[in-house]
Amino acid sequence: MIVPFLWMISTSLKSSNEMYMFPPIWIPKQILWANYSYMFQNAPWGLYFFNTVKITLFVILGQLVTSSMGAYAFARLRFPGRDAMFLMFLGTMMIPYQVTMIPIFKIIKLLGWLDTHYALIIPGLFSAFGTFLLRQFMLSIPKELEQSAMIDGCGYPRIFWHVILPNAKPALTTLAIFAFMGTWNDFLAPLIYINSDRLKTLSLGLATFQGTYTNQWSYLMAGAVIVTMPVLIMYACAQRYFVEGITMTGLKE
């Protein structure tokens, strides 16, 4: 699994001659850091990076808020039609994105959000998977904690904020990682909705760069490293919470 990443890094530091040598070499004789500077000189990668970070942060924050509130309602509150509503909500996960892509595009066009970041942020604020993930985790939180808070006079909002959320940190971190990876690596949505170069994300900018410099694999691999490294760093820093959140979400049905 690691070999493609190592090859990507190795290729990003090679010259054109070393890329096509056979047998291939892993460590370049001359490390060319200039490939990275060339990428930044010929494309506004700083702007692409800013756009991607902005969109990703808004989507992560939105999913944490909406999914946690929805999960708390489905896991802890009792109201008529709760289970049926949850099944319908969960059923949306079975519909492929390709089926809803055209209707969503028409809605976004009707709202005047084409070629804006609203088209990438607003639909991503809600996640059926995130709600399901957090609901399963919240079911594992002892009810005695809620009952103790109720005895102390706490209502549902305070219980949600002071009892449920602090105990759901592993699942919230897991959802944040999933949202980060999905938004950061998303290529299809920016390709559909974004036309202006100043609004492009890293993945879309890399695809545009590939069309311009098709044979310059060292430059393309340098761009791929730029796009990939934040995801690897994010996962490495939060892997403990990620594994714990995935493990704990299946304790109860």
LUMSE-222295 format. One record per atom (N, C-alpha, C, O, CB): x, y, z. Coordinates in steps of 0.05 Angstrom, whole numbers, plus 32768, in hexadecimal, padded with zeros to 4 digits. Atoms other than C-alpha are relative to their C-alpha. Glycine has a CB too. Layout:
<vexbas>
XYZ...
</vexbas>
This chain:
<vexbas>
80117FE88000800080008000801180198000800A802D7FF47FED800080187FEF7FE87FFE803980308010801180047FE78019801B7FE280127FFD80197FEE7FFE8018806080217FD07FF780177FED800980267FE580017FE67FF280087FEA8012803680507FA38006801C800B800E802E7FFC7FE37FFE7FF97FFA7FE67FF4803F80897FD4801E80067FFF8026801C7FF97FF68002801D7FE37FFC8001808A807E7FD8800980067FE3801B80167FDF800E7FE7800B7FF97FFB801C808E807B7F8C7FF7801C7FF7800580297FE87FF27FEB7FEE800A7FE58006806580BB7F8780148015800A801B80287FFC7FE58005800C7FED7FEE7FF5809680DF7FB5801A7FFF7FF2802780137FEC80047FFB801E7FE78003800E80D280C27F927FFF800D7FE48012801B7FDC80077FE27FFD80037FF4801B80B880D77F4D7FFF801E80018009802B7FEF7FE87FF57FF380037FE37FFE80A9811D7F65801B800E8003801D80267FFF7FEE800880177FE67FF47FFC80F381277F7380147FF87FEA802C7FFE7FED800B7FF7801B7FEE80098015810F81097F33800180137FE97FF080257FE57FF77FE47FF67FFF7FF28019812681267EF27FF27FF07FEB7FEA7FD97FF0801E80057FF8800E800E8015810681147EB0800F7FE77FF780027FD37FF07FFC80127FE87FF180178009813E80E47E9E7FFE7FE980147FFC7FD2800C801E80077FFD800180157FEC813B80BE7EE07FE57FF380027FE37FDC800B8008800B801B801B800B7FFF80F080B37EDB7FFD7FE87FEE7FEF7FD57FF57FEC80157FF880038015801480F880857E9E80177FEC800180197FDC7FEE7FFD800C7FE57FEA80137FFE8135805F7EB57FF67FE480077FE37FE180168014800980158007801B7FF9813080137EB7801A7FF08005802C7FF17FF47FF07FF37FE9801580027FEB81377FF37EE77FFC801B800E800E802B801080087FEB801580067FE67FF48115802C7F0C80108004801A80187FF180277FE2800280077FF17FF97FE8813A80507F447FED800D80147FDB801D800C801880127FFA80117FF57FEB811980627F86800B801B800B7FFC802D80117FFC7FED80177FF47FE87FF5814A80967F9F800E800F7FEA802280057FDE80157FF980177FF37FF18016815C80CC7F6C801D800780068024800C801D7FF0801A7FFB7FE47FF87FFC81A580DA7F618002801E800780148026801680107FFA7FE680027FE37FF9819481247F637FE4800780077FD280067FF6800A80117FE8801B7FF97FF7815881397F8C7FF9801B7FF78006802F7FFD7FFF7FFE801F80097FE7800C8132816F7F677FE9800B800F7FD1800680097FF97FFC7FE280167FF17FF2810B81997F997FF480157FEE7FDF80207FF4800A800C801A800A7FEB8012810381C97F5F7FE57FF77FF37FD780097FE9801480057FEA80198008800B80C9819E7F467FE8800C800F7FD4801280047FFE7FE1800080157FF47FF0809F81B87F807FFE801E7FFC7FE880297FF980057FFA801E80017FE3800680B282007F757FF580067FE57FE7801A7FE1801D800C8003800B7FFD801A80A281F77F2C7FE27FFE80007FD4800E7FF2800C7FEB7FEC801D80037FFE805C81E07F3E7FF3801A800A7FDF802380007FF97FE98013800C7FE87FF4804F821E7F69800480187FED7FF4802B7FEE800D8006801B7FFB7FEA8012806C824C7F337FED7FFF7FE87FE680147FDD801C7FFF7FF6801080038018803F82317EFC7FE27FFB80057FD37FF87FF3800B7FEA7FEF801D80037FF97FFD82297F217FFC800D801B800E800B802C7FF77FE2800080057FF37FE67FDD824F7F5B7FF97FEC80167FE27FEC80207FE980157FFD800580157FEC7FE482167F8C7FF9800B801B7FEA7FFE802A80187FED800280077FF47FE77FE182447FC77FE2800780027FD580038016801080198005801C7FFA80017F9C825B7FB17FEF7FE680007FDB7FE5800E7FFA80107FE7800E801A7FFF7F8682137FA37FFF7FF5801C7FEB7FEA8025800D7FEC7FEC7FFE800A7FE57F9E82007FE87FEC800F80137FDF80028023801C8002800B80127FF07FEF7F78823980097FE27FF97FFA7FD37FF5800D8004801E7FFB801C800780077F3782287FE37FF97FE5800C7FE37FE180177FFD7FFF7FE28005801B7FF67F3D81DE7FF77FFD8000801E7FEB7FF3802980157FED7FF780027FFF7FE37F4A81EE80407FE6800D80097FD98004801B8019800F800B80197FF27FF87F10821F80437FE87FEE7FFD7FD77FEC800F7FFD80197FEF8017801180057EDE81EF802480007FE880147FEB7FE1801E80017FF57FE37FFF80177FEE7EF781B4804E7FF98007801D7FEA7FF88029801D7FF57FFF80067FF87FE47EF381DA80907FE2800580037FD67FFD8017800F80198007801C7FFA7FFE7EAC81F280827FF07FE57FFF7FDD7FE2800F7FF680127FE9800F801A80027E9581AB806E80047FF0801A7FF07FE48024800B7FF07FE87FFB800F7FE87EB6818B80AB7FEF800C80177FE27FFD8026801E8000800880107FF37FEA7E9681BE80DB7FE37FFB7FFC7FD57FF5800F8006801E8001801D800580067E5281B780B97FF87FE480067FE37FDF80127FFA80077FE48008801B7FFC7E52816C80BB80027FF9801E7FF17FE9802880137FED7FF17FFF80057FE47E68816A81047FE7800B800F7FDD7FFE80218019800C800C80177FF47FF37E2F819981187FE67FF17FF97FD87FE8800A7FFE801E7FF88019800C80097DF7817B80EE7FFE7FE380077FE97FD9800F7FFC80057FE28001801D7FFB7E0A813280F67FFE7FFA801E7FF07FE8802580197FF37FF5800180057FE37E15813781417FE48006800B7FDA7FF7801C80158011800F801B7FF97FF67DD18159814C7FEC7FEB7FF67FDB7FE380057FF8801C7FF680128014800B7DAD8128811E80047FE5800E7FF17FD7801480047FFD7FE37FFA801A7FF37DD180EC813E7FF58000801D7FEB7FEC8026801E7FFB8000800B7FFE7FE57DBD810481847FE27FFC80007FD77FEF80118008801A800D801D800380027D75810A816F7FF87FE37FFB7FE57FD980077FF480127FEB8007801B80077D7380C5815080097FEB80157FFD7FD68017800D7FF97FE57FF680147FED7D9A80A381887FF48003801B7FF07FEF8029801E8003800380077FFB7FE57D7F80C481C77FE3800A80037FD68003801780128013800D801B7FF57FFD7D3D80E881BA7FEB7FED7FF67FF07FDE7FE37FFF801B7FF28016801180097CFB80C681B27FEA80127FF57FE0802480037FF57FEE801880167FF1800D7CC880E281817FF37FEF7FEB80007FDC7FE1800B801B7FF3800E801180137C9480C58152800E7FFF7FE5801680137FDA7FE3800A7FFC7FF48004801A7CB180A88113801E80027FFF802B80047FEA7FF580147FED7FE37FFD7FFF7CF980AB812B800E7FEB7FF080207FF17FE080098000801D7FF28016800D7D0E806781137FFB7FFF7FE2800D7FFA7FD27FF87FE5800C80067FFF801D7CEA806D80D0800F80177FF2801980147FDC7FE280027FFC7FF17FE9800C7D0980B180C4801D7FFA7FFE802A80017FEA7FFC801980127FE4800780017D4D809680D580067FED7FE9801A7FEF7FDC80097FF4801A7FFC801380167D45805C80A47FFF800F7FE5800E80087FD27FEB7FEA800180017FF180197D30808D806D801980117FFC802480127FE67FE7801280007FE77FF080017D6B80BA807E80187FEE7FF880297FF67FE98005800E801A7FEA801280057D99807E807D7FFF7FF57FE480137FEF7FD780007FE980148003800A801B7D7C8067803B800D80127FEA801280087FD47FE37FFD7FFA7FF37FEF80147D9A80A38018801D7FF87FFB802880007FE67FFF801D800A7FE5800980047DDE8083802180017FEB7FE980177FE67FDE800B7FF480198001801580157DC8804D7FEF7FFE800C7FE480017FFD7FD07FEA7FED800580047FF3801A7DBD80807FB7801C800A7FF78028801B80047FEB801780017FE67FF680097DFD808A7F8E7FFF801E7FF97FEA80297FF180097FF07FE77FFE7FE380067E1580D17F847FFA80067FE37FEF801B7FDC801C800B800680057FFC801C7E1080C87F397FE280037FFA7FDA800F7FE6800B7FE97FF0801D7FFE80047DC480C27F407FF6801C80077FE580277FF97FF17FEB8011800A7FE67FF67DBB81037F66801180177FF4800B802F7FFA80018001801E7FED7FEB800A7DF381297F417FF180157FEF7FF5802D7FF380167FF37FF0800E7FED80117DC681487F0C7FEB8010800F7FEA8029800B7FF37FF17FE880137FF07FF07D8D815C7F3B800E801580128005802C80147FEE7FEE80117FF27FED7FEF7DBF817C7F6B800C80167FEF800B802E7FF780177FF2800F7FF57FEC80127DE081A07F307FEA80147FF87FEF802C7FF8800C7FF37FE780167FEE80077D9C81BD7F1B7FF8801280177FF2802980137FE87FF07FF680077FEF7FE87D8D81D47F62801580158004800E802C800A7FFD7FEE80197FEA7FED7FFC7DD181F57F687FFF80157FEB8004802D7FF1801B7FF2800080027FEC80157DC882177F257FE8801280057FEB802A80007FFC7FF27FE480177FEF7FFA7D83822F7F3A8006801480167FFC802A80167FE87FEE80087FF97FEF7FEA7DA0824C7F79801680147FF9801D8026800980097FF080187FEB7FEE80087DD7826F7F52801B7FFB800D802B800D80107FF8801C80057FE880077FF27E0F824A7F7480157FF47FEE802B7FEC7FF77FFB7FED80167FEC800B80127E3382317F368019801280008017802A80007FF57FFD7FE37FE67FF380007E7D82447F35800380118019800F80268019800280127FE77FFB7FF47FE67E7B82567F7F80077FE9801380017FD2800D7FE78010800A7FFA80147FEC7E9382317FBD7FE87FF7800F7FE97FE3801D8015800A8013801980097FF37E4C822E7FD67FF87FE47FF67FED7FD480047FE980147FFC80088019800C7E4181F47FA6800F7FE9800B80067FD2800B800580017FE27FF080157FF47E7881CD7FC87FFC7FFE801E80007FE8802A801D80047FFA800280007FE37E6A81E180107FE47FF8800A7FE27FE6801B8006801C800B801B80047FF57E1E81E1801A7FF87FE37FFE7FEF7FD880127FEC80127FF18009801C80017E0F819A800080117FEE801380077FD9801B80027FF57FE47FEF80117FF07E49817F80297FFD8004801E80097FF7802E801C80057FFA80047FFB7FE37E30819B806C7FF07FEA800E7FF07FE980267FF2801A8003801180157FF57E02815F8075800A7FE57FF780127FE17FE07FE380047FF87FF5801A80067E17811680787FEF7FEA800E7FEE7FE98026801D7FFD8008800F80167FF47DEA80D9808180137FEC800D800D7FE180227FEF7FF27FEA7FEC80127FF57E2880AF808D800A800B801B800D7FFB802F80187FFC7FED7FF77FF57FE77E4080DF80C27FEB7FFE80177FF27FF8802E8007801D7FFC801580037FED7DFD80DE80E57FFE7FE3800A7FFB7FDF80227FE580097FF48001801C7FF87DFC809280E580187FF9801180157FEB802580007FEE7FE77FE880057FF17E44808F80FE7FFD800A801D80047FFB80308018800C7FF380027FF47FE57E3780BE81397FE97FF380107FEB7FF080287FFC801E7FFD8016800C7FF27DF4809E814980087FE5800D80027FE080247FE87FFB7FED7FF8801A7FF57E138059815180138004801880127FF4802B800F7FF17FEA7FEE7FFB7FE97E488076817F7FF0800B80187FF58002802E801680157FF8800F7FF47FE97E16809E81A97FEF7FEB800D7FE97FED80257FEE80167FF6800F80167FF37DEE805E81B580117FF1801480067FE580267FF67FED7FEB7FEE800E7FEE7E2B804381D980068010801980128006802C801A7FF97FF37FFC7FF07FE87E2D807D820B7FEC7FF980157FD47FF980107FFE801F7FF8801280087FEB7E0F8068824E7FE9801480047FEF802C8006800F7FFB801A80177FEE7FFC7DC9808482598001800C801C7FF4802180217FE67FF17FFC7FFF7FF57FE57DDA808E82A3800C801C80008006802C801280117FED80117FF47FE680017E0480CA828F7FEA80157FFA7FEA802B8006801680027FEB80167FEE80067DC680EB82717FED800380177FE58019801E7FF07FF67FE780137FFF7FE97D9A80D982AC800C801080167FFD801F80237FFA7FE380097FF37FF07FEB7DCC80F782DC7FFE801E7FF97FF9802F800A801D7FF8800480027FE480087DCD813782B37FE4800B80037FE08022800A800A80037FE3801C7FF87FFE7D81813982B27FF98005801E7FEA801880247FED7FEB7FF580057FFC7FE37D7F813282FE800B801B800980008028801B800C7FE980117FF47FE67FF97DAD816E83027FF380187FF27FFB802E7FF5801E7FFF7FF8800F7FEA800C7D7C819682D8800880077FE47FFF801C7FDA8002801880117FF87FFA801C7D9B819282937FEA7FF87FED7FDD7FE47FF0801A7FF17FF98012800680167D6F8195825680107FF27FEA80287FED7FEC7FF280197FF67FF3800E80177D7D817382138017800F7FF4802B80037FEE7FEB7FFA7FEB7FE97FF2800C7DA981AB81F780197FFE8012802F7FFA80077FF9801D7FFC7FE880017FEE7DD781AB8235800A7FE3800180227FDF80037FF9800A801C7FF7801B80007DD9815F823680107FFA7FE780257FED7FE77FE87FEC80027FF2800380197DEC815F81ED801C800D8000802F80017FF77FEF800B7FE87FE77FF180017E22819381F780147FF78015802C7FF5800F7FFA801E80037FEE80067FEA7E3F817E823A80047FE2800680187FDB80137FF6800D80197FFD801C7FFA7E348133823C80067FEF7FE780197FE07FE67FE67FF5800D7FFD801180187E2C811581F6801980077FF080297FF67FEA7FE780037FEE7FEA7FF980117E5E813D81CE801C7FFA800C802D7FF07FFE7FFF801E7FFA7FE680077FF57E99813681FF80067FE27FFF801D7FDA7FFC80028009801D7FFB801D80017E8F80EA820080017FF67FE380087FDF7FDF7FEA7FF2800F80008009801C7E8880E781B48018800A7FF08017800A7FD87FE680097FF37FE97FF5800E7ECC810581A4800D7FED7FEC80147FF57FD68015800980147FF4801380137EE880C581847FF07FFF7FE67FFB7FFF7FD080027FE5800C8011800180187EAC80C181548000801A7FF18000801A7FD87FE47FF880087FFE7FE6800D7EAE810B8146801A80037FF1801A800E7FDA7FFD801780147FE67FFF800D7EF88106813580007FEE7FE7800A7FF67FD280167FF880138002801280177EE980CB81077FF1800D7FEA7FF9800C7FD37FF37FE5800980107FF380157EB380F180E3801080177FF4800E801C7FDB7FE6800B800C7FF07FEA800B7EE2812D80DC80147FF67FEC801980037FD8800D801080177FEC800B80127F17810180BC7FF27FF77FE67FFD7FFD7FD0800E7FE8800D800F800880197EE480E3808B7FF880187FF07FFC80187FD77FE77FEF800880097FE7800E7EC98128807A8018800D7FF3801780177FDD7FF1801380137FE77FF3800B7F1081438071800A7FF17FE7800F7FFE7FD38016800080167FF6800F80177F26810B80437FED80027FE87FF680057FD180047FE3800880137FFF80167EE6810C801A7FFF801B7FF27FFE801C7FDA7FE57FF9800A80007FE5800C7EE681578010801A80087FF4801B80137FDE7FF8801580167FE57FF9800A7F31815F800780057FF37FE580117FFF7FD380157FF980157FFA800F80187F3481297FD27FEA80027FEA7FED7FF67FD580057FE3800780177FFF80137EF2813A7FAF8009800D7FE6801480237FE67FE9800F800D7FF97FF6801B7EFC81447F657FE780057FEF7FE680187FE080137FED7FF280177FFF80127EB881387F457FF0801A80057FE880277FF17FEF7FE8800580107FE87FFB7E9281707F68800D801A7FF78000802A7FE97FFA8002801E7FF47FE8800B7EC581A77F5A800180007FE27FFE80157FD5801D8002800B7FFF8002801E7ECA818E7F127FE580097FF57FE480157FDF80077FE47FF7801B7FFA800A7E7E81967F0A7FF9801E80047FEE802B7FF37FEB7FEE800D800A7FE67FF87E7381D87F2E801380177FFD800A802E7FFB7FF77FFF801D7FEC7FEA80007EB482007F29800C80047FE580157FF07FD880167FFA80157FF47FF9801A7ECC82237EEA801780148002802A80127FF37FEA800C7FED7FEC7FEB7FFD7EF5825E7F02801A7FF4800D80187FE4801F7FF6801780117FE7800A7FF67F3F82517F0F80058008801D80117FFA802C801780097FEE7FFC7FF67FE57F3E827A7F4E7FF07FF180157FF57FF4802D7FF9801E80028011800F7FEE7F0A824C7F6D80077FE280017FFA7FD380107FE380037FF97FFA801C80027F2A82097F5D800D7FF5801A80198004802980137FFB7FE97FF4800D7FE97F3E81D77F92801A7FF27FF780217FF27FDF7FEC7FEB800C7FE7800D80067F7F81AF7F967FFC7FE97FEC800C7FE77FD9800D7FF680198004801780127F6381717F747FF980097FE480037FFE7FD07FEA7FED800B80077FF6801A7F4581997F3B8017800E7FF3801C800C7FDB7FE8801380027FE97FF3800A7F8381C37F3480157FEC7FF680227FF17FE2800D801280157FED801580087FAE81847F307FF77FF47FE580087FEE7FD480037FEB8015800A800B80197F8181687EF9800580137FE9800C800B7FD37FE27FFA80027FFB7FEC80157F8781A97ED2801D80017FF9802580037FE17FF7801C80097FE3800080057FD281A87EDA80097FE77FF1801B7FE97FE080108001801B7FF98019800F7FD481607EC17FF980037FE380087FF97FD27FF17FE9800C80077FFC801C7FB181757E81801380127FF2801680107FDA7FE4800B7FFE7FEC7FED800C7FE581AC7E76801B7FF47FFD80297FF87FE98001801980107FE5800C7FFF802381847E887FFE7FE2800180057FD680168011800C80188007801C7FFF8010813E7E7580187FEE800480177FDB80137FF27FF87FE67FE880117FFF805681217E6D80138007801780277FF9801B800E80017FE67FEE7FF77FEB807681467EA87FF87FF2801A7FEC7FFE802C8000801E8003800A80107FE9806B810E7EDB800D8009801A80008007802F80067FE37FFB7FF47FF77FE7809C812B7F0D7FF18017800C7FEE80198024801E80087FFB80107FE97FF78074816B7F117FE57FF6800A7FDB8000801F7FFC80157FEA801B800B7FF8803281447F1580027FF2801B7FF17FF4802C7FF57FEE7FEB7FFD800E7FE7804D81187F4D8006801480177FFD800F802D80177FEC7FFE7FFD7FEC7FEC806481567F727FE5800C80087FE080118020801380177FF6801B7FF67FFA801D81717F6D7FF07FEB80107FE17FF380227FF280077FE7800E80157FF28002812E7F8480097FFE801D7FF97FF9802F80047FE57FF37FF680007FE4802F81307FC27FF48018800F7FED80158026801F80028000800C7FE87FF3801681777FD17FE37FFA80087FDA8003801E800180187FED801C80067FFA7FCE815E7FCE7FFD7FEA80157FEA7FEC80257FF17FF87FE6800380187FEF7FD9811D7FF4800A8004801C7FFF7FF9802F800E7FE97FF47FF37FFE7FE680058133802E7FEE800980167FEF7FFE802C801880127FFE80127FF87FEA7FD0815980567FEE7FE9800A7FE87FE880227FEF80177FF8801180167FF87FA3811B805680107FEC801180057FE380257FF47FF27FE77FF080127FF07FDB80EE806E8007800B801B80077FFC802F801A7FF97FF07FF97FF47FE77FEF811F80A47FE7800080137FE97FFB802B800A801D7FFC80197FFF7FF07FA6812680BB7FFA7FE4800B7FF37FE280237FE980097FEE8006801B7FF67F9D80DB80C080157FF78014800E7FEA802880007FEC7FE87FEB80087FED7FE080D080E37FFC800D801B800180008030801C80087FF580047FF27FE77FCF810481187FE77FF6800F7FE67FF880287FFE801E7FFB801980077FF47F8980E981257FF97FE37FFE7FE27FDB80027FEA80117FF58006801C80057F8F809F81177FF67FF280197FE57FDF801780187FF27FF68009800D7FE77F85808C81617FE2800480037FD37FF1800A800F800A8018801D7FFA7FFE7F4180AF81637FF17FF37FE97FDA7FEA7FED7FFB801E8000800D800C80177F318094811E7FFA7FE280057FE37FD98001801180037FE78004801C7FFA7F3B804B81327FEC7FFC80177FDB7FEA8015801B7FF38007801280027FE97F17805581747FE480067FF87FD17FF98001800980138017801B7FF980097EDC807781537FF37FEA7FEF7FDB7FE47FF38000801A7FF1800A801680117ED48040811E7FF97FE880117FE57FDB800C80147FF97FEB800580187FEF7ED9800A81547FE7800380117FD87FF1801480197FFB801180167FFC7FED7EA7802981847FE580047FF37FD180008000800780188011801A7FFA800D7E71803B81517FF07FE67FFC7FD87FE97FF68004800E7FE6800F801980057E5D7FF1814A7FF87FF180187FF17FDA8016800F7FEF7FEE8006800E7FE77E517FE081937FE37FFA80047FDC7FE5800F800B800F8017801D80037FFC7E067FE981917FF280057FE67FFC80137FD47FF58012801680107FFC80187DD07FE6815D7FE7801180077FD780177FF67FF77FE57FF4
</vexbas>
